[in-house]
Amino acid sequence: MRLESFLLMRHEILLTVALLIILIAELSTENKKKISNLSVILFLGVTVIGFLPVPEGLLFGEMYRTSHLIVLMKNILNIGTLILFFQSAEWIKQTEYKNKVSEFYMLILSTLIGMNFMISSGHFIMFYIGLELATIPIAALAAYDRLKNISAEAGIKLILSSALSTGIMLYGISMLYGTVGSLYFSDMAGANLNTPLQTLAFIFFFAGMGFKISLVPFHLWTADVYEGAPINVSSYLSVISKGAAVFTLTIILYTVFYSIMPMWKNLLYVVAILTMTVGNLFALRQQNLKRFLAFSSVAQAGFILLGIIDGSGLGMASVVYFVLIYIFTNLGAFGVVSAISVASGKEHIDDYNGLYKTNPKLSLLLMLALFSLAGIPPVAGFFGKFFLFTAAAHSGYFWLVFIAVINATISLYYYLLVVKAMFINKNENPIAYFKSAFTTKVGLLLCVFGIFAIGLLSPVYEFIRMFSNIL
């Protein structure tokens, strides 16, 4: 195989090289601050190089594939991870983490390599390898505060739930292999998967992916794991991990299961309604901000299904565009919560009473992020939801759009509860003023840029739309 062929795996190779450099740095120096700075600089380089042109092609007997759309998806995940690295640079320097800085970055890069293989897979074995490589390090990250019982519990819950969901998914894949005789996506796409056994196989596969995306009723692990894991790990789970799973599911639905599109559209219809509604109703009851954002992310997953259900290039474009906006928006919200937690250790909504008086900039940023999650114009979240609703309406799902609008209104109410706490509620002892680290400020400023620019710059959506017709 020629060197040019391996360069098709540019993202995976760059991430592996960065991981090895961090490992060598860990063995060569005891200055953990240098390792943290090196990791951020290395990943900045990986992100920039990822935008250089790369040809489309296939590797390993069509088990691995790349296209302009797939490269775009990987670059979106890289952007989100880069912002997370900026936001985590100060958090990881805390006393309890000072001896395991490099482990954090290496585990993140390992999961990202697995997610890239998932997105580029053209064979279910390649998909499964990527899935496991993405899942196991995340469980270690969830238990990163290993001396805290709640963090250890989060890691155990995640790994056990992942094992169960992966087992169910593998059972479904084995049924598909038994009926089609191949695990190649192209072979399955050419088969007519309409027998009862193949339908059951698809349901098992969808259940496994539903766990990764936190779709109802596969969402029960989400709030407990988000609450127990460190905030920056919860942020990664909510944004990057969910985004990779959404990209992978959309590609597989639009290719492998294209022949049974009417069936999975009906399934998505029901799951979307349940996910939006349950996520919103449970978010109304939360006081812990990590659990609050966990159920918010469940509801957002329901909105994403409105784009997937279209089944065309328009639906694909709306999903990719929304995930890009969601990355900036949710990382903005989690970034503020993380900065406040590092400075004060407070994570409850009541603790944010009167926050605007002492920390007005952080309050404004969190308000913008929450407004974007709610879909209020002119911030980017409005445009993201608009295109999702447009995709669903394009396929005639007007009642689904109507239910989604109702759920968006409900979500606005509980997002405003946090805004009310910061700007209106009285507090004799609000969280004291503090200065965020430079890297944290950079990460938050990137989120502000994305929240405004991605929605107002229409060429962004047009660029995504240009590469989204993969059928």
Backbone torsions as a table, in degrees:
resi	resn	phi	psi	omega
1	MET	NA	132.3	-176.6
2	ARG	-75.8	157.6	179.9
3	LEU	-60.2	-37.0	-179.1
4	GLU	-59.9	-32.0	179.5
5	SER	-68.7	-41.0	179.6
6	PHE	-66.3	-26.9	179.0
7	LEU	-66.8	-14.2	172.3
8	LEU	-62.3	-26.0	178.4
9	MET	-93.4	36.5	-172.9
10	ARG	-54.9	-45.9	-176.8
11	HIS	-62.5	-45.9	-178.5
12	GLU	-66.4	-40.0	179.8
13	ILE	-65.2	-44.7	179.8
14	LEU	-61.9	-42.5	179.4
15	LEU	-65.0	-38.8	178.4
16	THR	-65.1	-42.9	178.0
17	VAL	-62.3	-44.5	178.6
18	ALA	-60.7	-41.7	179.1
19	LEU	-62.0	-43.3	-179.2
20	LEU	-66.5	-37.9	178.4
21	ILE	-64.0	-41.6	177.8
22	ILE	-64.1	-38.8	177.9
23	LEU	-63.3	-43.1	178.6
24	ILE	-65.1	-40.2	177.9
25	ALA	-62.9	-37.3	178.0
26	GLU	-62.3	-38.4	-179.8
27	LEU	-78.6	-18.6	-172.1
28	SER	-100.3	-20.7	-176.4
29	THR	-140.5	153.0	176.8
30	GLU	-103.1	-0.2	-179.9
31	ASN	-83.6	98.3	-175.6
32	LYS	-68.7	-26.9	177.9
33	LYS	-63.3	-40.1	177.7
34	LYS	-64.1	-37.7	179.3
35	ILE	-64.7	-41.2	179.0
36	SER	-63.0	-46.4	179.3
37	ASN	-64.6	-40.4	178.2
38	LEU	-61.3	-41.3	-178.8
39	SER	-63.1	-42.7	179.6
40	VAL	-65.3	-43.2	-179.6
41	ILE	-65.7	-43.0	178.4
42	LEU	-59.7	-44.8	-177.4
43	PHE	-72.1	-29.6	172.9
44	LEU	-59.8	-43.4	176.7
45	GLY	-63.7	-42.2	178.3
46	VAL	-60.3	-42.5	-179.1
47	THR	-64.4	-44.1	-178.9
48	VAL	-66.0	-45.9	-179.5
49	ILE	-63.2	-30.6	-179.7
50	GLY	-61.0	-21.4	-179.2
51	PHE	-89.3	-3.8	175.9
52	LEU	-70.0	148.9	-176.5
53	PRO	-60.7	142.1	176.6
54	VAL	-141.5	138.6	-178.9
55	PRO	-73.5	160.6	173.0
56	GLU	-80.8	154.6	179.8
57	GLY	176.3	-179.6	-178.1
58	LEU	-128.4	149.6	178.1
59	LEU	-137.2	160.1	174.0
60	PHE	53.8	50.1	177.6
61	GLY	63.2	38.1	178.7
62	GLU	71.9	14.0	175.0
63	MET	-75.2	-26.5	179.5
64	TYR	-121.8	134.5	-179.6
65	ARG	-139.5	153.8	176.2
66	THR	-140.3	149.2	178.9
67	SER	-149.9	173.3	179.8
68	HIS	-62.2	-37.4	179.0
69	LEU	-67.2	-43.1	-180.0
70	ILE	-63.8	-42.1	177.2
71	VAL	-62.1	-40.1	177.9
72	LEU	-61.5	-42.5	178.2
73	MET	-60.9	-43.7	179.9
74	LYS	-65.0	-39.1	179.1
75	ASN	-65.3	-36.2	176.9
76	ILE	-63.0	-43.2	177.3
77	LEU	-64.5	-37.6	177.8
78	ASN	-62.8	-41.6	178.8
79	ILE	-59.7	-46.7	179.8
80	GLY	-63.0	-41.2	179.9
81	THR	-67.5	-36.8	177.3
82	LEU	-61.6	-45.4	177.2
83	ILE	-60.2	-42.2	178.9
84	LEU	-61.9	-39.4	178.3
85	PHE	-63.2	-41.5	176.5
86	PHE	-61.2	-43.9	-177.8
87	GLN	-70.6	-24.3	-175.6
88	SER	-92.2	-12.4	-173.4
89	ALA	-59.1	-38.1	179.1
90	GLU	-81.1	-39.7	-179.6
91	TRP	-60.3	-40.1	-174.6
92	ILE	-72.4	-13.1	-179.6
93	LYS	-87.2	0.4	178.9
94	GLN	-63.1	158.1	-173.2
95	THR	-55.0	-43.0	-174.9
96	GLU	-71.4	-13.2	-179.0
97	TYR	-111.2	-1.4	-167.6
98	LYS	-63.6	-20.7	-179.2
99	ASN	-97.2	3.2	-178.9
100	LYS	-139.8	44.7	178.9
101	VAL	-70.9	-50.4	-175.7
102	SER	-63.5	-31.7	-179.9
103	GLU	-61.1	-39.1	-179.9
104	PHE	-59.9	-49.8	-177.3
105	TYR	-68.4	-38.3	-180.0
106	MET	-67.0	-39.1	178.0
107	LEU	-66.3	-40.6	177.5
108	ILE	-61.0	-47.0	-179.5
109	LEU	-64.1	-36.8	178.1
110	SER	-62.1	-45.3	179.6
111	THR	-65.0	-36.2	-179.0
112	LEU	-67.9	-36.3	175.2
113	ILE	-60.9	-45.2	178.2
114	GLY	-61.5	-41.1	178.6
115	MET	-63.9	-37.4	177.4
116	ASN	-64.4	-40.1	177.4
117	PHE	-66.1	-36.7	175.9
118	MET	-59.0	-47.7	-176.6
119	ILE	-66.9	-35.5	-177.4
120	SER	-89.1	-0.4	-174.4
121	SER	-67.8	140.5	172.7
122	GLY	-121.1	12.2	-175.3
123	HIS	-150.9	142.3	-174.8
124	PHE	-68.6	-24.0	174.7
125	ILE	-67.8	-44.2	176.5
126	MET	-62.6	-40.3	177.4
127	PHE	-60.2	-43.7	-177.1
128	TYR	-69.1	-39.3	177.3
129	ILE	-60.5	-45.7	177.7
130	GLY	-62.4	-40.0	-179.9
131	LEU	-61.3	-45.9	-179.4
132	GLU	-68.7	-40.1	178.4
133	LEU	-64.5	-29.0	178.3
134	ALA	-82.1	-28.3	-171.3
135	THR	-87.7	-47.6	-173.0
136	ILE	-61.6	-46.9	177.5
137	PRO	-63.0	-29.7	178.7
138	ILE	-64.8	-37.0	177.3
139	ALA	-62.9	-38.8	176.4
140	ALA	-65.3	-38.0	178.1
141	LEU	-66.0	-39.0	179.0
142	ALA	-61.8	-32.1	178.9
143	ALA	-97.3	26.7	-174.5
144	TYR	-62.7	-37.3	173.4
145	ASP	-83.1	66.3	-168.3
146	ARG	-65.1	-18.0	178.5
147	LEU	-84.4	-7.3	177.2
148	LYS	-101.5	128.1	-176.6
149	ASN	-58.9	-38.4	-176.3
150	ILE	-66.9	-32.3	178.0
151	SER	-74.8	-42.1	176.5
152	ALA	-61.5	-39.4	177.7
153	GLU	-63.2	-40.3	178.9
154	ALA	-61.7	-42.8	179.0
155	GLY	-63.7	-41.7	179.6
156	ILE	-66.1	-44.4	179.6
157	LYS	-61.4	-40.6	-178.2
158	LEU	-67.8	-44.6	-176.8
159	ILE	-69.6	-38.0	178.6
160	LEU	-69.3	-43.8	177.8
161	SER	-64.0	-39.3	178.5
162	SER	-64.8	-40.5	179.6
163	ALA	-62.4	-42.5	179.6
164	LEU	-65.1	-47.0	-178.0
165	SER	-66.4	-38.1	178.7
166	THR	-67.2	-38.0	176.8
167	GLY	-61.5	-43.9	177.6
168	ILE	-62.8	-42.4	179.4
169	MET	-63.2	-44.3	179.6
170	LEU	-62.8	-35.6	177.7
171	TYR	-62.2	-43.0	177.5
172	GLY	-64.1	-41.9	179.0
173	ILE	-63.7	-38.5	178.4
174	SER	-63.7	-35.2	175.7
175	MET	-64.9	-41.1	178.3
176	LEU	-63.0	-41.8	179.3
177	TYR	-64.4	-39.6	-179.8
178	GLY	-65.4	-30.4	-177.8
179	THR	-93.2	-28.9	-178.5
180	VAL	-98.4	-32.5	-179.1
181	GLY	85.3	12.5	-179.9
182	SER	-155.1	153.1	176.0
183	LEU	-109.5	4.8	176.8
184	TYR	-74.0	135.7	178.4
185	PHE	-59.2	-40.1	-177.5
186	SER	-64.5	-37.9	178.7
187	ASP	-68.1	-41.4	179.7
188	MET	-69.7	-34.8	178.2
189	ALA	-64.5	-29.6	179.3
190	GLY	-81.8	-12.2	178.8
191	ALA	-90.7	156.1	177.9
192	ASN	-96.7	96.4	-172.0
193	LEU	-84.5	66.9	-174.5
194	ASN	-119.6	11.8	176.7
195	THR	-80.7	158.7	179.0
196	PRO	-57.2	-39.5	-179.8
197	LEU	-65.0	-39.9	178.9
198	GLN	-69.4	-33.6	175.2
199	THR	-64.6	-43.6	176.6
200	LEU	-62.8	-39.3	178.3
201	ALA	-61.5	-42.0	178.9
202	PHE	-64.5	-40.6	-180.0
203	ILE	-62.1	-41.9	177.1
204	PHE	-62.5	-43.7	178.7
205	PHE	-62.5	-44.6	-179.3
206	PHE	-64.2	-35.9	178.0
207	ALA	-61.6	-42.5	178.7
208	GLY	-63.5	-42.9	178.3
209	MET	-71.1	-32.5	177.1
210	GLY	-61.3	-33.2	175.8
211	PHE	-64.2	-43.9	-177.8
212	LYS	-64.5	-32.3	-176.2
213	ILE	-94.3	-7.7	-177.9
214	SER	67.0	46.5	174.4
215	LEU	-85.8	143.5	175.7
216	VAL	-70.4	133.9	9.1
217	PRO	-98.1	25.0	-177.6
218	PHE	-101.2	24.3	-171.5
219	HIS	-103.7	-0.3	-166.2
220	LEU	-64.3	-21.3	179.2
221	TRP	-78.3	-21.5	-164.0
222	THR	-60.3	-55.8	-173.9
223	ALA	-63.9	-41.3	-179.1
224	ASP	-65.2	-42.0	-179.4
225	VAL	-69.7	-42.4	179.2
226	TYR	-62.5	-38.7	-179.4
227	GLU	-70.3	-38.5	-176.5
228	GLY	-79.4	-32.8	-178.3
229	ALA	-74.1	156.5	171.7
230	PRO	-57.0	151.1	-173.8
231	ILE	-57.6	-41.5	-177.6
232	ASN	-68.1	-29.8	175.1
233	VAL	-72.2	-41.2	175.4
234	SER	-59.6	-39.0	177.3
235	SER	-61.0	-43.1	179.8
236	TYR	-64.8	-43.0	178.1
237	LEU	-61.8	-42.4	-175.1
238	SER	-70.5	-30.7	-170.8
239	VAL	-110.4	-63.9	-172.4
240	ILE	-72.1	-50.0	-179.6
241	SER	-62.0	-44.4	178.9
242	LYS	-64.7	-42.1	180.0
243	GLY	-61.3	-43.6	179.0
244	ALA	-63.0	-42.1	179.0
245	ALA	-65.3	-38.7	177.9
246	VAL	-64.1	-45.1	178.7
247	PHE	-59.6	-46.5	-177.2
248	THR	-65.0	-45.9	179.7
249	LEU	-61.0	-42.8	-178.8
250	THR	-62.6	-45.0	179.5
251	ILE	-61.9	-45.2	-177.6
252	ILE	-67.7	-40.2	177.5
253	LEU	-62.7	-41.4	-175.5
254	TYR	-77.2	-15.2	-179.1
255	THR	-115.0	-69.2	-175.1
256	VAL	-60.8	-44.8	-174.2
257	PHE	-104.9	26.3	-179.7
258	TYR	-62.7	-33.1	-176.6
259	SER	-68.9	-21.1	179.1
260	ILE	-113.4	32.9	-177.9
261	MET	-56.0	-42.3	179.0
262	PRO	-57.9	-35.9	-178.9
263	MET	-69.2	-49.5	-176.2
264	TRP	-74.5	-19.7	172.8
265	LYS	-66.1	-41.3	177.2
266	ASN	-63.5	-39.2	178.6
267	LEU	-64.9	-45.4	179.6
268	LEU	-63.1	-34.1	179.2
269	TYR	-57.0	-49.9	-178.1
270	VAL	-69.0	-46.3	-177.3
271	VAL	-64.3	-37.4	179.5
272	ALA	-62.1	-45.0	179.4
273	ILE	-63.1	-46.8	-179.9
274	LEU	-62.3	-43.0	-176.0
275	THR	-67.1	-46.6	178.4
276	MET	-60.5	-46.8	-173.4
277	THR	-70.0	-49.8	-178.8
278	VAL	-63.5	-43.8	179.0
279	GLY	-58.6	-44.2	-179.7
280	ASN	-67.6	-45.2	-177.3
281	LEU	-64.0	-38.4	179.4
282	PHE	-75.3	-31.0	177.2
283	ALA	-63.6	-30.4	179.8
284	LEU	-60.9	-27.0	-172.3
285	ARG	-93.8	-5.9	-169.6
286	GLN	-85.3	144.3	173.3
287	GLN	-114.0	-31.5	175.1
288	ASN	-76.5	128.3	-173.1
289	LEU	-67.3	-29.3	177.5
290	LYS	-69.8	-40.5	176.1
291	ARG	-69.2	-36.3	176.9
292	PHE	-58.5	-49.6	-180.0
293	LEU	-71.3	-25.2	176.4
294	ALA	-64.6	-49.6	179.6
295	PHE	-71.2	-28.3	172.9
296	SER	-61.8	-42.3	179.5
297	SER	-67.7	-31.0	174.4
298	VAL	-63.2	-46.7	179.1
299	ALA	-62.6	-39.8	179.0
300	GLN	-63.6	-34.4	176.7
301	ALA	-62.1	-35.7	176.4
302	GLY	-64.4	-39.2	177.3
303	PHE	-65.0	-36.8	180.0
304	ILE	-59.6	-35.2	-179.5
305	LEU	-62.4	-23.3	177.4
306	LEU	-64.2	-31.9	176.4
307	GLY	-77.0	-42.8	-178.2
308	ILE	-62.5	-35.7	-173.3
309	ILE	-66.4	-16.9	178.8
310	ASP	-64.5	-38.5	176.1
311	GLY	75.7	16.6	-179.3
312	SER	-133.4	-178.2	177.8
313	GLY	-60.4	-32.3	177.1
314	LEU	-62.3	-43.5	178.7
315	GLY	-64.7	-43.1	178.3
316	MET	-60.3	-45.8	-179.4
317	ALA	-61.7	-42.1	-178.7
318	SER	-66.2	-35.5	178.9
319	VAL	-68.1	-48.1	-179.4
320	VAL	-62.1	-42.9	179.8
321	TYR	-63.6	-43.4	-179.5
322	PHE	-66.0	-41.0	179.4
323	VAL	-62.7	-39.1	176.5
324	LEU	-60.1	-46.2	178.1
325	ILE	-65.7	-42.0	-178.6
326	TYR	-60.5	-35.3	179.0
327	ILE	-61.6	-50.6	179.8
328	PHE	-64.7	-41.3	-175.3
329	THR	-68.4	-52.3	-175.5
330	ASN	-71.4	-34.8	175.8
331	LEU	-66.5	-31.1	174.5
332	GLY	-63.5	-45.7	179.0
333	ALA	-65.1	-49.9	179.8
334	PHE	-64.5	-33.4	-179.9
335	GLY	-63.2	-42.4	177.4
336	VAL	-65.7	-45.4	179.1
337	VAL	-60.4	-40.5	179.0
338	SER	-65.3	-44.7	-179.7
339	ALA	-60.8	-42.0	179.9
340	ILE	-69.4	-37.9	178.8
341	SER	-65.2	-40.4	178.6
342	VAL	-63.5	-39.2	-176.2
343	ALA	-79.7	-35.0	-172.0
344	SER	-126.5	-17.9	-177.3
345	GLY	77.8	10.0	-176.7
346	LYS	-99.8	136.3	-175.0
347	GLU	-137.1	11.2	-179.3
348	HIS	-102.9	153.7	-177.6
349	ILE	-61.6	-40.5	179.8
350	ASP	-61.9	-27.5	178.3
351	ASP	-67.2	-19.2	-177.2
352	TYR	-87.7	0.2	177.1
353	ASN	-57.1	127.3	178.2
354	GLY	73.4	15.2	-176.8
355	LEU	-61.3	-32.3	-176.3
356	TYR	-61.9	-31.0	-178.3
357	LYS	-67.1	-34.2	-175.7
358	THR	-101.7	-32.3	-178.2
359	ASN	-134.2	71.3	-173.7
360	PRO	-64.8	-36.4	-177.1
361	LYS	-66.5	-44.7	177.9
362	LEU	-64.8	-37.2	178.6
363	SER	-62.9	-43.6	179.5
364	LEU	-65.2	-40.8	179.6
365	LEU	-64.7	-44.1	178.5
366	LEU	-63.5	-38.7	177.1
367	MET	-61.8	-43.7	178.3
368	LEU	-61.6	-43.0	-180.0
369	ALA	-64.0	-43.2	179.5
370	LEU	-67.0	-38.8	176.0
371	PHE	-63.3	-37.4	177.8
372	SER	-67.6	-41.1	176.2
373	LEU	-62.0	-35.4	179.9
374	ALA	-76.7	-20.5	-179.9
375	GLY	86.9	36.4	179.4
376	ILE	-91.7	128.8	178.0
377	PRO	-70.6	153.9	5.6
378	PRO	-98.5	15.9	-178.2
379	VAL	-71.9	165.3	-167.8
380	ALA	-62.8	-32.2	-178.0
381	GLY	-58.2	-31.5	177.3
382	PHE	-62.1	-45.9	-178.9
383	PHE	-68.2	-36.8	177.3
384	GLY	-61.3	-48.1	178.9
385	LYS	-67.6	-35.2	179.3
386	PHE	-58.9	-45.3	-179.2
387	PHE	-71.9	-32.1	173.8
388	LEU	-63.3	-46.2	178.7
389	PHE	-63.2	-38.2	178.9
390	THR	-63.2	-40.8	179.4
391	ALA	-63.4	-43.2	178.9
392	ALA	-66.1	-41.8	178.3
393	ALA	-65.8	-30.6	178.3
394	HIS	-59.3	-31.4	178.6
395	SER	-96.1	6.9	175.3
396	GLY	87.4	14.6	-179.0
397	TYR	-90.6	65.5	-175.1
398	PHE	-71.7	-37.7	178.0
399	TRP	-65.4	-36.5	177.2
400	LEU	-64.1	-40.8	177.3
401	VAL	-63.8	-40.2	179.0
402	PHE	-62.3	-43.7	178.4
403	ILE	-65.3	-36.8	178.4
404	ALA	-65.2	-38.6	177.7
405	VAL	-63.8	-41.7	176.7
406	ILE	-60.3	-44.1	179.7
407	ASN	-66.8	-35.1	176.4
408	ALA	-63.6	-35.7	177.5
409	THR	-67.0	-41.6	176.9
410	ILE	-61.4	-43.3	-179.1
411	SER	-63.2	-35.3	178.0
412	LEU	-58.8	-37.8	-179.0
413	TYR	-61.2	-49.8	-175.3
414	TYR	-77.2	-24.2	172.3
415	TYR	-67.7	-36.9	179.4
416	LEU	-68.9	-23.3	175.8
417	LEU	-60.9	-40.1	178.2
418	VAL	-69.8	-41.5	178.0
419	VAL	-61.7	-41.9	177.9
420	LYS	-61.0	-41.9	179.9
421	ALA	-60.9	-41.2	-176.4
422	MET	-74.4	-37.9	-169.1
423	PHE	-105.0	-23.7	-172.1
424	ILE	-117.0	-45.3	-175.5
425	ASN	-60.9	142.0	179.8
426	LYS	-84.7	148.9	178.0
427	ASN	-156.3	119.7	-179.3
428	GLU	-69.8	-27.8	-178.7
429	ASN	-130.5	71.6	178.7
430	PRO	-69.3	167.4	177.4
431	ILE	-57.0	127.9	-175.0
432	ALA	-64.9	154.2	177.5
433	TYR	-63.4	140.0	176.3
434	PHE	-148.9	157.0	177.8
435	LYS	-101.9	129.6	177.2
436	SER	-79.6	155.3	177.5
437	ALA	-66.1	160.1	-177.7
438	PHE	-59.3	-44.9	-178.9
439	THR	-63.6	-37.8	177.2
440	THR	-62.8	-42.4	178.3
441	LYS	-61.8	-40.7	178.5
442	VAL	-61.1	-45.9	178.8
443	GLY	-61.0	-42.1	-179.4
444	LEU	-70.1	-37.2	178.5
445	LEU	-66.0	-37.2	175.7
446	LEU	-61.8	-37.8	177.9
447	CYS	-65.6	-42.6	177.9
448	VAL	-60.6	-44.0	178.1
449	PHE	-58.7	-46.9	-179.1
450	GLY	-65.1	-39.4	-178.1
451	ILE	-61.8	-34.9	178.9
452	PHE	-91.0	-49.7	-168.4
453	ALA	-72.2	-40.8	-174.4
454	ILE	-62.5	-33.1	178.9
455	GLY	-79.6	-39.5	-174.7
456	LEU	-81.3	-22.1	179.3
457	LEU	-91.8	93.3	-177.1
458	SER	-60.4	-28.6	177.5
459	PRO	-58.1	-23.5	178.5
460	VAL	-62.3	-48.5	178.7
461	TYR	-66.2	-40.9	179.9
462	GLU	-62.8	-37.0	178.0
463	PHE	-64.3	-44.2	178.6
464	ILE	-65.1	-41.7	-178.9
465	ARG	-61.7	-30.8	-176.6
466	MET	-65.4	-30.8	-175.8
467	PHE	-105.1	6.4	-167.2
468	SER	-95.2	-2.4	179.5
469	ASN	-91.6	85.2	-175.9
470	ILE	-97.1	0.6	-175.5
471	LEU	-73.4	NA	NA
